[in-house]
Amino acid sequence: MKLASAIVAFGIFITASTVEAGVDGGIEVTVSVRPDGSGQAGGSLGTVRNSADQTQFIQCGVNVTGSSIYGFCQASDANGTVVLCSTTKRNLVDAMEGVSGDSHVFFEFDSSGKCTRLFVNHGSYLEPKR
């Protein structure tokens, strides 16, 4: 009985792995700004780079000197809505340094333009830049 259960479980694992292996996709830039000026933006860098329009972009950057550290994220959706946030918080700057050419980035900001949250994801299903 244990052997049969193990075989069934292994079969389910293999089937699930096979289904997931071909998953792909990407996310174009979305920007949302609330009435108070706070908001969020996100998108997959590869998808945005490969898009046909010349309006979308998303990026994060870091500037480090001997005495200070500063990071920012910026995005523009296909409609040309541009948002920018910045921070000197080390944990957010560390995450900004983790953004690569094929990352998915999502960030939130408060009404003063300070970054309050950053999500960086790297996955096999994300569209790479061509």
N, C-alpha and C positions, 0 to 999 in steps of 0.2 A: 504494500500500500504506500509506504514512504517513497519507494522508488518510482511508482506511478505518479505520485504528487510532484516529485522532483522533476520528472520528465515533462509533465504538463506545465509547471512553473517555468522551466527552461524554454519550452516552446513559446510560451507567452512572451518571455523576455526577448527571444530572438525575433519574433513577429513585431513586437513594439519597436525594437531597435531598427529593424528593416524599414518600417514605416517612417521613423524619424530621420533616417539617414538621408532621405531625399528632400526634406523640408527646406525650402528657401523662400526668401522674400526680403523685403525692406520697407522702410517707412519714409515717405517724403516729409518735409518739414511741416510741422503744425505749430502755430503760435496762438496763444490765447492771452488776452490782456483784460483784466477785470476793471471795473469803473474806478477803483482806487489806485490803479497803476501797477498793482502786483500782477503776476501772471506766470506763465510757463511756456516752454517751447521744447521741441524734441524732433529727432529725425535720425536716420541712418546715413552716415557720411558717404558710403559707397552709392547708395540709391540717389542721394542728392547730387553727387558728382556726375552720375550717369544720366540724370534727368535732361530732358530736351530744353527746358526753359533756362534762361540766364538770370533768374531772379532769386531762386532758392540758394541758401547756403547755411551752414551750421559749423561752428568752430568753438574751441576753447583754447586758451593760451595762458602761459605763465611767464612772469617777469621776476627774476630773482637777482638781487644785488647783494653786496656784502652785508647790508644792514636791514634789508626789507624783502618781503615777498608779496606778490600780487597776482591774482588770477582773474580771468574773465571767461564768460561764455557769451556768444552772440549768435543770433539766427534771423533768417528772413524766410518767410513762406512765399508761395507762388504769387500771392497777391501783393507782395512788397512790404508786408508788415514786419518791421525790424525791431528786435528787442535785444537788450544787452544787460548783463549783470556782472558785478565784480565782487571780489572778496579778498580779504587778507587772512582768512581763517585757514590754518594749515591743513586741516582734514579735507576741506573742499579743494584747496590747491593741489594736494596730493592726488585726489581723484582726477582733477583736470590734467595732470601730467600723465595719467593713464589712458587718455584718449588717443586712439591711433586712427589711421586712414580708413579703416573699415568698421569702426565702432558705431554703436547706437548710443546717442546722447540724449538725455532728458534733464532739463534744469528748471528750477522754480526760483522766483525772485520776489522780493517785497516791494512796497510802493516807493522806496527810496533807491531801488536798483541794486540792492545787495543780494547776492546769491544766497539762497536759503537751503537748497537741496540740489544734489547732482547725482544722477544715475548714469553709469557708464557700463555698457555691456559689449562683450565680444562673443560671437556665436557663429557656428558653422552655417547657420541658416541665413545670416546677414549677407546681403549682396555686396560683393567686393567692387572696388573701383576698376573700371576698364581702361 
